[in-house]
Amino acid sequence: MTYVADPTAALDVPCVLLRPDGHVAWIGDDQRDLDDHRSRWFGKPTN
């Protein structure tokens, strides 16, 4: 399912990561949840 955010509307979610094209990449409850999923989109850290 694809979700696109309306930049003029307020989002009623605790945390959201939007791609530059307005697609919702992630919705979660807190930053730690995003940290756990970040490697899924960006790969493993290299250092």
C-alpha distance matrix in Angstrom:
0.0 3.8 6.7 10.2 13.3 16.3 19.2 21.6 20.0 20.5 17.7 18.6 17.5 20.1 18.8 16.1 16.0 15.1 15.2 18.0 15.9 14.4 10.9 10.5 11.3 12.4 13.4 16.4 19.8 22.1 23.0 23.9 20.4 19.3 22.4 21.4 18.1 19.4 20.8 17.4 16.8 20.5 22.4 25.4 28.0 30.9 33.9
3.8 0.0 3.8 6.7 10.1 13.1 15.9 18.5 17.3 18.2 15.7 17.3 16.5 19.1 17.4 14.3 13.8 12.2 12.1 14.5 12.2 10.7 7.3 7.8 9.3 11.2 12.6 16.1 19.6 21.5 22.0 23.4 20.2 18.6 21.7 21.4 17.9 18.5 20.2 17.1 15.7 19.1 21.6 24.8 27.1 29.9 32.8
6.7 3.8 0.0 3.8 6.6 9.8 12.5 15.0 13.6 14.5 12.0 13.9 13.4 16.3 14.8 11.7 11.7 10.0 10.8 13.1 11.1 8.5 5.7 5.7 8.6 10.1 10.7 14.4 17.7 19.6 20.3 22.2 19.3 17.6 21.0 21.2 18.0 18.5 20.8 18.2 16.5 19.7 22.5 25.5 27.4 30.4 33.0
10.2 6.7 3.8 0.0 3.8 6.6 9.3 12.0 11.3 12.8 11.2 13.9 14.0 16.8 15.2 11.8 11.4 8.7 9.3 10.7 8.4 5.5 4.3 5.9 9.4 11.4 12.3 16.0 19.1 20.6 21.0 23.4 20.9 18.7 22.0 22.8 19.6 19.5 21.9 19.8 17.5 20.2 23.4 26.5 28.0 30.8 33.3
13.3 10.1 6.6 3.8 0.0 3.8 6.0 8.7 7.8 9.2 8.0 11.2 11.7 14.6 13.2 10.1 10.4 7.8 9.5 10.5 9.1 5.4 6.1 6.5 10.3 11.6 11.7 15.2 17.7 19.1 19.6 22.4 20.3 18.2 21.6 22.8 20.1 19.8 22.8 21.1 18.8 21.2 24.6 27.4 28.4 31.4 33.5
16.3 13.1 9.8 6.6 3.8 0.0 3.8 5.4 5.4 8.1 8.6 12.1 13.6 16.5 15.6 12.9 13.4 10.7 12.2 12.2 10.7 7.4 9.3 10.3 13.9 15.2 15.0 18.3 20.4 21.8 22.3 25.4 23.6 21.4 24.7 26.3 23.7 23.2 26.2 24.7 22.3 24.4 27.9 30.7 31.6 34.4 36.4
19.2 15.9 12.5 9.3 6.0 3.8 0.0 3.8 5.6 7.8 9.1 12.8 14.2 16.4 15.2 12.7 12.9 10.1 11.7 11.0 10.4 7.6 10.5 11.4 14.6 15.9 15.8 18.8 20.6 21.4 21.5 24.9 23.6 21.1 24.2 26.2 23.9 22.9 26.1 25.1 22.4 24.0 27.7 30.3 30.7 33.4 35.1
21.6 18.5 15.0 12.0 8.7 5.4 3.8 0.0 3.8 6.9 9.5 12.9 15.1 17.5 17.1 15.2 16.0 13.7 15.5 14.7 14.1 11.3 14.0 14.6 18.0 18.9 18.2 20.9 22.3 23.3 23.8 27.3 26.1 24.0 27.1 29.1 27.1 26.3 29.5 28.6 26.1 27.7 31.3 33.8 34.1 36.9 38.5
20.0 17.3 13.6 11.3 7.8 5.4 5.6 3.8 0.0 3.8 6.3 9.4 12.0 14.8 14.9 13.5 15.1 13.4 15.9 16.0 15.4 11.9 13.8 13.6 17.1 17.3 15.9 18.4 19.7 21.1 22.1 25.5 24.1 22.4 25.8 27.6 25.6 25.4 28.8 27.6 25.6 27.5 31.0 33.4 33.9 36.9 38.5
20.5 18.2 14.5 12.8 9.2 8.1 7.8 6.9 3.8 0.0 3.8 6.4 9.1 11.5 12.1 11.4 13.7 13.0 16.1 16.8 16.8 13.2 14.6 13.4 16.6 16.0 14.1 16.0 16.7 18.0 19.3 22.7 21.6 20.3 23.6 25.5 23.9 23.9 27.5 26.6 24.9 26.8 30.1 32.1 32.5 35.7 37.0
17.7 15.7 12.0 11.2 8.0 8.6 9.1 9.5 6.3 3.8 0.0 3.8 5.7 8.6 9.2 8.5 11.3 11.1 14.5 16.0 16.1 12.3 12.7 10.8 13.7 12.7 10.5 12.4 13.4 15.1 16.7 19.8 18.3 17.2 20.7 22.3 20.7 21.0 24.6 23.5 22.1 24.3 27.4 29.4 30.0 33.4 34.8
18.6 17.3 13.9 13.9 11.2 12.1 12.8 12.9 9.4 6.4 3.8 0.0 3.8 7.0 9.0 9.7 13.1 13.8 17.4 19.3 19.4 15.7 15.5 13.0 15.5 13.7 10.6 11.6 11.8 14.1 16.4 19.2 17.7 17.4 21.0 22.2 21.0 21.9 25.5 24.4 23.6 25.9 28.7 30.4 31.2 34.7 36.0
17.5 16.5 13.4 14.0 11.7 13.6 14.2 15.1 12.0 9.1 5.7 3.8 0.0 3.8 5.7 6.9 10.6 12.2 15.9 18.3 18.9 15.3 14.6 11.5 13.2 10.7 7.3 7.8 8.1 10.5 12.9 15.5 13.9 13.7 17.3 18.4 17.4 18.5 22.1 21.2 20.6 22.9 25.5 27.0 27.8 31.4 32.7
20.1 19.1 16.3 16.8 14.6 16.5 16.4 17.5 14.8 11.5 8.6 7.0 3.8 0.0 3.8 7.0 10.6 13.1 16.8 19.3 20.5 17.3 16.7 13.3 14.1 11.1 7.8 6.7 5.5 7.2 9.8 12.6 11.6 11.8 15.1 16.4 16.2 17.2 20.9 20.6 20.3 22.2 24.6 25.6 26.0 29.7 30.6
18.8 17.4 14.8 15.2 13.2 15.6 15.2 17.1 14.9 12.1 9.2 9.0 5.7 3.8 0.0 3.8 7.0 10.0 13.5 16.1 17.7 14.8 14.2 10.8 11.0 8.2 5.7 5.4 5.9 6.2 7.5 10.7 9.6 8.8 12.1 13.9 13.3 13.8 17.5 17.4 16.8 18.5 21.1 22.2 22.6 26.2 27.2
16.1 14.3 11.7 11.8 10.1 12.9 12.7 15.2 13.5 11.4 8.5 9.7 6.9 7.0 3.8 0.0 3.8 6.3 9.9 12.7 14.0 11.2 10.4 7.2 7.7 5.7 4.5 6.5 8.7 9.2 9.5 12.5 10.9 9.0 12.4 14.1 12.6 12.6 16.3 15.7 14.5 16.4 19.3 21.0 21.7 25.1 26.6
16.0 13.8 11.7 11.4 10.4 13.4 12.9 16.0 15.1 13.7 11.3 13.1 10.6 10.6 7.0 3.8 0.0 3.8 6.7 9.7 11.5 9.5 8.8 6.1 5.5 5.1 6.5 8.9 11.5 11.2 10.2 12.9 11.5 8.5 11.4 13.4 11.3 10.4 13.9 13.4 11.5 13.2 16.4 18.4 19.0 22.2 23.9
15.1 12.2 10.0 8.7 7.8 10.7 10.1 13.7 13.4 13.0 11.1 13.8 12.2 13.1 10.0 6.3 3.8 0.0 3.8 6.4 7.9 5.8 5.8 4.7 5.5 7.2 9.0 12.0 14.8 14.8 14.0 16.7 15.1 12.1 14.9 16.7 14.1 12.9 15.9 15.1 12.5 14.2 17.8 20.3 20.9 23.8 25.8
15.2 12.1 10.8 9.3 9.5 12.2 11.7 15.5 15.9 16.1 14.5 17.4 15.9 16.8 13.5 9.9 6.7 3.8 0.0 3.8 5.4 5.4 5.3 6.2 6.1 9.1 11.8 14.9 18.0 17.8 16.4 18.8 17.2 13.8 16.0 17.7 14.8 13.0 15.3 14.3 11.1 12.6 16.3 19.2 19.9 22.5 24.8
18.0 14.5 13.1 10.7 10.5 12.2 11.0 14.7 16.0 16.8 16.0 19.3 18.3 19.3 16.1 12.7 9.7 6.4 3.8 0.0 3.8 5.5 7.4 9.4 9.9 12.8 15.3 18.3 21.1 20.7 19.2 21.7 20.6 17.1 19.0 21.0 18.2 16.0 18.2 17.5 14.0 14.8 18.5 21.5 21.8 23.9 26.1
15.9 12.2 11.1 8.4 9.1 10.7 10.4 14.1 15.4 16.8 16.1 19.4 18.9 20.5 17.7 14.0 11.5 7.9 5.4 3.8 0.0 3.8 5.8 9.0 10.3 13.6 15.9 19.4 22.5 22.7 21.6 24.1 22.4 19.1 21.4 23.0 19.8 18.1 20.1 18.7 15.4 16.7 20.3 23.6 24.4 26.5 29.0
14.4 10.7 8.5 5.5 5.4 7.4 7.6 11.3 11.9 13.2 12.3 15.7 15.3 17.3 14.8 11.2 9.5 5.8 5.4 5.5 3.8 0.0 3.8 6.4 8.9 11.6 13.2 16.8 19.7 20.3 19.7 22.4 20.6 17.7 20.4 22.0 19.0 17.8 20.3 18.9 15.9 17.8 21.4 24.4 25.3 27.8 30.1
10.9 7.3 5.7 4.3 6.1 9.3 10.5 14.0 13.8 14.6 12.7 15.5 14.6 16.7 14.2 10.4 8.8 5.8 5.3 7.4 5.8 3.8 0.0 3.8 6.1 9.2 11.2 14.9 18.2 19.1 18.7 21.0 18.7 16.0 18.9 19.8 16.6 15.9 18.2 16.2 13.6 16.1 19.4 22.5 23.9 26.6 29.2
10.5 7.8 5.7 5.9 6.5 10.3 11.4 14.6 13.6 13.4 10.8 13.0 11.5 13.3 10.8 7.2 6.1 4.7 6.2 9.4 9.0 6.4 3.8 0.0 3.8 5.7 7.4 11.1 14.5 15.5 15.5 17.6 15.2 12.8 16.0 16.9 13.9 13.7 16.4 14.6 12.6 15.3 18.4 21.2 22.6 25.7 28.0
11.3 9.3 8.6 9.4 10.3 13.9 14.6 18.0 17.1 16.6 13.7 15.5 13.2 14.1 11.0 7.7 5.5 5.5 6.1 9.9 10.3 8.9 6.1 3.8 0.0 3.8 7.2 10.4 13.9 14.4 13.8 15.4 12.9 10.2 13.1 13.7 10.5 10.1 12.7 10.8 8.8 11.7 14.7 17.4 19.0 22.1 24.5
12.4 11.2 10.1 11.4 11.6 15.2 15.9 18.9 17.3 16.0 12.7 13.7 10.7 11.1 8.2 5.7 5.1 7.2 9.1 12.8 13.6 11.6 9.2 5.7 3.8 0.0 3.8 6.6 10.2 11.0 10.9 12.4 9.6 7.5 10.9 11.4 8.7 9.3 12.4 10.9 10.1 12.9 15.4 17.5 19.0 22.5 24.6
13.4 12.6 10.7 12.3 11.7 15.0 15.8 18.2 15.9 14.1 10.5 10.6 7.3 7.8 5.7 4.5 6.5 9.0 11.8 15.3 15.9 13.2 11.2 7.4 7.2 3.8 0.0 3.8 7.2 9.0 10.1 11.9 9.2 8.3 12.1 12.5 10.7 12.0 15.3 14.0 13.7 16.3 18.7 20.4 21.7 25.3 27.1
16.4 16.1 14.4 16.0 15.2 18.3 18.8 20.9 18.4 16.0 12.4 11.6 7.8 6.7 5.4 6.5 8.9 12.0 14.9 18.3 19.4 16.8 14.9 11.1 10.4 6.6 3.8 0.0 3.8 5.8 7.9 9.2 6.5 7.0 10.6 10.9 10.1 12.0 15.4 14.6 15.1 17.4 19.3 20.3 21.4 25.2 26.5
19.8 19.6 17.7 19.1 17.7 20.4 20.6 22.3 19.7 16.7 13.4 11.8 8.1 5.5 5.9 8.7 11.5 14.8 18.0 21.1 22.5 19.7 18.2 14.5 13.9 10.2 7.2 3.8 0.0 3.8 7.3 8.5 7.0 8.7 11.6 12.1 12.5 14.4 17.7 17.5 18.2 20.1 21.8 22.3 23.1 26.9 27.7
22.1 21.5 19.6 20.6 19.1 21.8 21.4 23.3 21.1 18.0 15.1 14.1 10.5 7.2 6.2 9.2 11.2 14.8 17.8 20.7 22.7 20.3 19.1 15.5 14.4 11.0 9.0 5.8 3.8 0.0 3.8 5.6 5.6 7.0 9.1 10.5 11.6 12.8 16.2 16.8 17.4 18.7 20.3 20.4 20.6 24.4 24.9
23.0 22.0 20.3 21.0 19.6 22.3 21.5 23.8 22.1 19.3 16.7 16.4 12.9 9.8 7.5 9.5 10.2 14.0 16.4 19.2 21.6 19.7 18.7 15.5 13.8 10.9 10.1 7.9 7.3 3.8 0.0 3.8 5.4 5.1 6.3 8.8 10.1 10.4 13.8 15.1 15.4 15.9 17.6 17.5 17.3 21.0 21.3
23.9 23.4 22.2 23.4 22.4 25.4 24.9 27.3 25.5 22.7 19.8 19.2 15.5 12.6 10.7 12.5 12.9 16.7 18.8 21.7 24.1 22.4 21.0 17.6 15.4 12.4 11.9 9.2 8.5 5.6 3.8 0.0 3.8 5.3 4.9 6.3 8.8 9.9 12.6 14.1 15.3 15.8 16.7 16.0 16.1 19.7 20.0
20.4 20.2 19.3 20.9 20.3 23.6 23.6 26.1 24.1 21.6 18.3 17.7 13.9 11.6 9.6 10.9 11.5 15.1 17.2 20.6 22.4 20.6 18.7 15.2 12.9 9.6 9.2 6.5 7.0 5.6 5.4 3.8 0.0 3.8 5.4 5.2 6.6 8.7 11.5 12.1 13.5 14.9 15.8 15.8 16.7 20.5 21.4
19.3 18.6 17.6 18.7 18.2 21.4 21.1 24.0 22.4 20.3 17.2 17.4 13.7 11.8 8.8 9.0 8.5 12.1 13.8 17.1 19.1 17.7 16.0 12.8 10.2 7.5 8.3 7.0 8.7 7.0 5.1 5.3 3.8 0.0 3.8 5.4 5.2 5.9 9.4 10.1 10.6 11.8 13.4 13.9 14.6 18.3 19.5
22.4 21.7 21.0 22.0 21.6 24.7 24.2 27.1 25.8 23.6 20.7 21.0 17.3 15.1 12.1 12.4 11.4 14.9 16.0 19.0 21.4 20.4 18.9 16.0 13.1 10.9 12.1 10.6 11.6 9.1 6.3 4.9 5.4 3.8 0.0 3.8 5.5 5.3 7.9 9.9 10.9 11.0 11.9 11.4 11.6 15.4 16.2
21.4 21.4 21.2 22.8 22.8 26.3 26.2 29.1 27.6 25.5 22.3 22.2 18.4 16.4 13.9 14.1 13.4 16.7 17.7 21.0 23.0 22.0 19.8 16.9 13.7 11.4 12.5 10.9 12.1 10.5 8.8 6.3 5.2 5.4 3.8 0.0 3.8 5.9 7.3 8.6 10.8 11.6 11.6 11.0 12.2 16.0 17.2
18.1 17.9 18.0 19.6 20.1 23.7 23.9 27.1 25.6 23.9 20.7 21.0 17.4 16.2 13.3 12.6 11.3 14.1 14.8 18.2 19.8 19.0 16.6 13.9 10.5 8.7 10.7 10.1 12.5 11.6 10.1 8.8 6.6 5.2 5.5 3.8 0.0 3.8 5.6 5.5 7.5 9.2 9.8 10.5 12.4 16.1 18.0
19.4 18.5 18.5 19.5 19.8 23.2 22.9 26.3 25.4 23.9 21.0 21.9 18.5 17.2 13.8 12.6 10.4 12.9 13.0 16.0 18.1 17.8 15.9 13.7 10.1 9.3 12.0 12.0 14.4 12.8 10.4 9.9 8.7 5.9 5.3 5.9 3.8 0.0 3.8 5.3 5.7 6.1 7.5 8.5 9.8 13.4 15.4
20.8 20.2 20.8 21.9 22.8 26.2 26.1 29.5 28.8 27.5 24.6 25.5 22.1 20.9 17.5 16.3 13.9 15.9 15.3 18.2 20.1 20.3 18.2 16.4 12.7 12.4 15.3 15.4 17.7 16.2 13.8 12.6 11.5 9.4 7.9 7.3 5.6 3.8 0.0 3.8 5.4 4.9 4.3 5.2 7.6 11.0 13.5
17.4 17.1 18.2 19.8 21.1 24.7 25.1 28.6 27.6 26.6 23.5 24.4 21.2 20.6 17.4 15.7 13.4 15.1 14.3 17.5 18.7 18.9 16.2 14.6 10.8 10.9 14.0 14.6 17.5 16.8 15.1 14.1 12.1 10.1 9.9 8.6 5.5 5.3 3.8 0.0 3.8 6.0 5.9 8.1 11.1 14.1 17.0
16.8 15.7 16.5 17.5 18.8 22.3 22.4 26.1 25.6 24.9 22.1 23.6 20.6 20.3 16.8 14.5 11.5 12.5 11.1 14.0 15.4 15.9 13.6 12.6 8.8 10.1 13.7 15.1 18.2 17.4 15.4 15.3 13.5 10.6 10.9 10.8 7.5 5.7 5.4 3.8 0.0 3.8 6.0 9.2 11.5 14.2 17.2
20.5 19.1 19.7 20.2 21.2 24.4 24.0 27.7 27.5 26.8 24.3 25.9 22.9 22.2 18.5 16.4 13.2 14.2 12.6 14.8 16.7 17.8 16.1 15.3 11.7 12.9 16.3 17.4 20.1 18.7 15.9 15.8 14.9 11.8 11.0 11.6 9.2 6.1 4.9 6.0 3.8 0.0 3.8 6.9 8.4 10.8 13.8
22.4 21.6 22.5 23.4 24.6 27.9 27.7 31.3 31.0 30.1 27.4 28.7 25.5 24.6 21.1 19.3 16.4 17.8 16.3 18.5 20.3 21.4 19.4 18.4 14.7 15.4 18.7 19.3 21.8 20.3 17.6 16.7 15.8 13.4 11.9 11.6 9.8 7.5 4.3 5.9 6.0 3.8 0.0 3.8 6.6 8.7 12.1
25.4 24.8 25.5 26.5 27.4 30.7 30.3 33.8 33.4 32.1 29.4 30.4 27.0 25.6 22.2 21.0 18.4 20.3 19.2 21.5 23.6 24.4 22.5 21.2 17.4 17.5 20.4 20.3 22.3 20.4 17.5 16.0 15.8 13.9 11.4 11.0 10.5 8.5 5.2 8.1 9.2 6.9 3.8 0.0 3.8 6.3 9.2
28.0 27.1 27.4 28.0 28.4 31.6 30.7 34.1 33.9 32.5 30.0 31.2 27.8 26.0 22.6 21.7 19.0 20.9 19.9 21.8 24.4 25.3 23.9 22.6 19.0 19.0 21.7 21.4 23.1 20.6 17.3 16.1 16.7 14.6 11.6 12.2 12.4 9.8 7.6 11.1 11.5 8.4 6.6 3.8 0.0 3.8 5.9
30.9 29.9 30.4 30.8 31.4 34.4 33.4 36.9 36.9 35.7 33.4 34.7 31.4 29.7 26.2 25.1 22.2 23.8 22.5 23.9 26.5 27.8 26.6 25.7 22.1 22.5 25.3 25.2 26.9 24.4 21.0 19.7 20.5 18.3 15.4 16.0 16.1 13.4 11.0 14.1 14.2 10.8 8.7 6.3 3.8 0.0 3.8
33.9 32.8 33.0 33.3 33.5 36.4 35.1 38.5 38.5 37.0 34.8 36.0 32.7 30.6 27.2 26.6 23.9 25.8 24.8 26.1 29.0 30.1 29.2 28.0 24.5 24.6 27.1 26.5 27.7 24.9 21.3 20.0 21.4 19.5 16.2 17.2 18.0 15.4 13.5 17.0 17.2 13.8 12.1 9.2 5.9 3.8 0.0
